[in-house]
Amino acid sequence: MPSERFVQLRDQLAALRSHLLPEAFDPTGLYEQPDAISTRALGYRVLAHAEIETYFEDRALEVANLAREAWERTRFASRVALCLTSFSGKEMRSPPDTLQAPSDNKKKTWPELIDINVRLTPIWAAFHHFVRSDNNGVKEKNLLALLLPIGIDHGKLDPNLLADLDSFGALRGAAAHSSSRTGVRQALNPADELRRVESLLVGIEPLDAEIDALLLEIPKAPRAIA
């Protein structure tokens, strides 16, 4: 069963299809007012890309936030916490020789050497910042940076899906960074735009199930008794 967030993505893409693409497609790909049809189809491409990008970002943070809550509440070291640390790019320094800072000017930074919570805090924060501020796309490099740190096994990533998302990202870039006077809009078939996005959804759904499986591994806080 797909996640609530995946269902939301599917519904949002369906709304874009309804608003921006022809109700019925011409098998020849020829339409009256071709410029208007092409403009709306390109708008569909850009907005569909944004919806898919936001879906992956939301799911990555959903997993990371739950893992952080479990750590802070019970010190449960989940696979997610381990992977976030391992893929953080931060140096994992060895313990110092003394528990107490050897001098006053080192007291402020000493907890970074001996307190696991202090060490983890910038890792959680850096991932959150990356997802919300620095990620910019759905290409392979973007997906690896979002999914490997939350614990998705690399063997669960479909190379065909990654290749399709790479192509989709490139097409989105061509649409978003081109003038209406360029050839980007020429010979554009709205039916092809829909088929591409529908194919991506088929590939994303199994990955959605893998993300749900990660969430099931993390203990949730007990519900408060009313």
C-alpha positions in Angstrom: 0.0 0.0 0.0 1.5 3.3 -1.0 2.2 6.0 1.6 0.0 8.9 2.2 2.6 11.2 0.7 2.8 9.1 -2.4 -1.0 9.2 -2.8 -0.7 13.0 -2.4 1.9 13.1 -5.1 -0.2 11.1 -7.5 -3.2 13.3 -6.8 -1.2 16.5 -7.4 0.1 15.2 -10.6 -3.4 14.2 -11.7 -4.5 17.8 -11.0 -1.7 19.2 -13.1 -2.7 16.9 -15.9 -6.3 18.1 -15.7 -5.3 21.8 -15.6 -2.5 21.9 -18.2 -2.8 19.0 -20.7 -5.5 18.5 -23.3 -8.5 16.4 -22.1 -8.0 14.2 -25.2 -4.7 13.7 -27.1 -4.5 13.9 -30.8 -2.7 10.8 -32.1 -1.0 12.9 -34.7 0.4 15.3 -32.1 -1.1 18.3 -34.0 -3.3 20.7 -32.2 -5.1 24.0 -32.8 -3.2 26.8 -31.1 0.0 24.7 -30.9 1.9 27.4 -29.1 -0.6 27.5 -26.3 -0.6 23.7 -26.1 3.2 23.5 -26.0 3.4 26.2 -23.4 1.0 24.4 -21.1 2.8 21.1 -21.7 6.1 22.6 -20.7 4.5 24.1 -17.7 3.2 20.6 -16.8 6.8 19.3 -17.1 8.3 21.9 -14.8 5.6 21.6 -12.2 5.5 17.8 -12.3 9.3 17.9 -11.7 8.8 20.2 -8.7 6.1 17.9 -7.3 8.4 14.8 -7.6 11.4 16.7 -6.2 9.3 17.8 -3.2 8.0 14.3 -2.6 11.5 12.9 -2.3 12.6 15.7 0.0 9.6 15.4 2.2 10.0 11.6 2.5 13.8 11.9 3.3 13.1 14.4 6.1 10.2 12.3 7.4 12.6 9.4 7.9 15.4 11.5 9.3 13.2 13.4 11.7 11.6 10.2 13.1 15.1 8.7 13.6 16.2 11.8 15.4 13.2 11.7 17.7 13.8 8.1 18.5 17.4 8.8 19.3 16.6 11.8 21.5 13.8 9.9 23.3 15.3 6.5 23.9 18.9 6.6 22.4 17.7 4.1 19.8 20.5 4.0 17.2 18.6 3.2 14.0 20.0 2.3 10.6 19.0 5.8 9.6 21.1 7.4 12.3 24.0 5.2 11.3 23.7 6.0 7.6 23.3 9.8 8.3 26.5 9.7 10.2 28.4 7.6 7.7 27.3 9.6 4.7 27.6 13.0 6.4 31.1 13.8 5.1 32.1 14.9 8.6 35.3 13.7 10.2 34.8 11.1 12.9 37.7 11.9 15.3 39.0 9.5 17.8 38.3 10.1 21.6 40.6 12.6 23.3 43.2 11.5 25.9 41.4 13.2 28.8 37.8 13.6 29.8 38.4 17.2 30.9 39.6 19.9 28.6 43.3 20.4 29.2 43.0 24.2 29.0 40.4 26.9 29.3 40.5 27.8 25.6 39.4 24.3 24.7 36.5 24.0 27.1 34.0 25.3 24.7 34.8 22.8 21.9 35.6 19.8 24.2 32.0 18.5 24.2 32.4 17.9 20.4 35.1 15.4 21.3 33.4 13.4 24.1 29.5 13.9 23.8 27.8 11.8 21.1 24.7 14.1 21.2 26.9 17.1 20.4 28.5 15.2 17.6 25.2 14.1 16.1 23.5 17.5 16.3 25.3 19.1 13.4 24.8 16.0 11.3 21.0 16.1 11.7 21.1 19.9 11.1 23.3 19.6 8.0 21.0 17.0 6.4 17.9 19.1 7.1 19.6 22.2 5.6 20.7 20.2 2.5 17.2 18.9 1.8 15.4 22.1 2.3 17.9 24.6 0.9 20.6 22.9 -1.2 18.9 20.1 -3.1 17.9 21.2 -6.5 16.6 18.4 -8.7 15.7 14.7 -9.1 18.8 13.5 -11.0 20.8 10.6 -9.8 23.2 12.7 -7.8 20.2 14.3 -6.0 18.5 11.0 -5.2 21.7 9.4 -3.9 22.3 12.4 -1.6 18.7 12.2 -0.3 18.2 8.4 0.0 21.6 6.8 0.9 21.9 8.9 4.1 18.5 7.8 5.3 19.4 4.2 4.9 18.0 3.1 1.5 20.1 0.2 0.4 21.9 1.0 -2.8 20.8 -2.4 -4.2 17.2 -1.2 -3.9 17.8 1.7 -6.3 16.6 0.9 -9.8 19.2 2.0 -12.3 16.5 2.4 -14.9 14.5 4.8 -12.6 17.7 6.8 -11.9 18.4 7.1 -15.7 14.8 8.2 -16.4 15.0 10.8 -13.6 18.3 12.0 -15.0 16.6 12.5 -18.4 13.6 14.1 -16.8 15.8 16.5 -14.9 17.6 17.5 -18.0 14.3 18.1 -19.9 13.1 20.2 -17.0 16.3 22.3 -17.1 15.8 22.8 -20.8 12.2 24.0 -20.3 12.9 26.2 -17.2 16.0 28.0 -18.7 14.8 28.6 -22.2 13.0 31.5 -23.8 9.6 30.8 -25.5 11.4 31.9 -28.7 13.7 28.9 -28.7 13.2 25.5 -30.2 12.5 23.9 -26.9 8.7 24.2 -27.4 8.7 23.0 -31.0 7.2 19.7 -31.9 6.4 19.0 -28.2 3.7 16.4 -27.7 1.7 16.7 -24.5 0.9 13.0 -24.6 4.7 12.2 -24.3 4.9 14.5 -21.3 2.1 12.6 -19.5 3.6 9.2 -20.4 7.0 10.2 -19.1 5.6 11.3 -15.7 3.3 8.2 -15.4 6.3 6.0 -16.1 8.2 7.7 -13.3 5.4 7.2 -10.9 5.5 3.4 -11.6 9.2 3.4 -10.8 8.9 5.5 -7.7 6.2 3.4 -6.0 8.4 0.5 -5.1 10.9 3.0 -3.6 8.1 4.5 -1.6 7.6 1.0 -0.1 11.3 0.9 0.8 11.0 4.2 2.6 8.0 2.9 4.5 10.0 -0.1 5.5 12.6 2.1 7.0 10.0 3.9 9.1 8.8 0.7 10.5 12.2 -0.1 11.9 12.2 3.1 14.0 10.2 3.0 17.3 7.6 5.7 17.6 6.7 7.6 20.7 3.7 6.0 22.5 0.5 7.8 22.2 -0.6 9.9 25.1 -3.6 8.6 27.0 -6.4 11.1 27.0 
